[in-house]
Amino acid sequence: ICVDFCRNAGYQFAGVEYMYECFCASKIQEPGAISTDGGCNMPCDGNNAEACGGSYRLSVYTND
């Protein structure tokens, strides 16, 4: 849902944090760091099979 929302709003990137918080952006600002897979450990709201971020961690998707 977040990726579709951001794409339809014209943003290149979508990020999900804390299971359901959606963020959209046109670019990724520095400094950014890649977390370990364990950092994004909260299940998506509505789909427990996928991870949707974590505590101060965004699962980031690109709308290419």
C-alpha positions in Angstrom: 0.0 0.0 0.0 2.8 2.4 0.9 4.7 1.8 -2.3 1.6 2.3 -4.4 0.8 5.5 -2.5 4.3 7.0 -3.0 4.4 6.0 -6.7 1.0 7.6 -7.4 2.2 10.7 -5.6 5.2 10.9 -7.9 7.9 9.9 -5.4 10.8 7.6 -6.3 11.2 6.0 -2.9 8.9 4.5 -0.3 9.8 3.5 3.2 8.0 1.6 5.9 8.8 1.9 9.6 7.2 0.4 12.7 5.0 -2.0 10.7 2.7 0.6 9.1 4.3 4.1 9.0 4.7 5.2 5.4 7.3 7.7 4.2 7.8 8.9 0.6 10.9 10.7 -0.8 12.4 11.8 -4.1 16.0 11.0 -3.0 17.8 9.4 -0.1 19.7 11.9 2.0 23.1 11.2 3.4 24.2 10.0 5.8 22.4 6.8 5.4 23.5 3.4 6.6 22.3 -0.1 5.6 21.1 -2.0 8.6 21.5 -5.7 9.1 18.5 -7.9 8.1 17.7 -8.2 11.8 17.1 -4.4 12.0 13.9 -4.6 10.0 12.2 -7.2 12.1 8.6 -5.9 12.5 6.0 -7.7 10.5 3.9 -5.7 8.1 0.5 -4.6 9.3 -1.8 -6.9 7.3 1.0 -9.3 6.0 3.0 -11.0 8.7 5.1 -12.8 6.1 6.9 -9.6 5.2 9.1 -7.3 7.3 8.1 -3.6 7.4 10.9 -1.8 9.1 11.7 -1.8 12.8 12.6 0.5 15.6 14.2 3.5 13.8 14.7 1.3 10.7 13.0 1.8 7.4 12.4 -0.9 4.8 13.1 1.1 1.6 11.6 0.4 -1.8 12.3 2.1 -5.1 9.6 2.9 -7.7 11.7 2.4 -10.8 
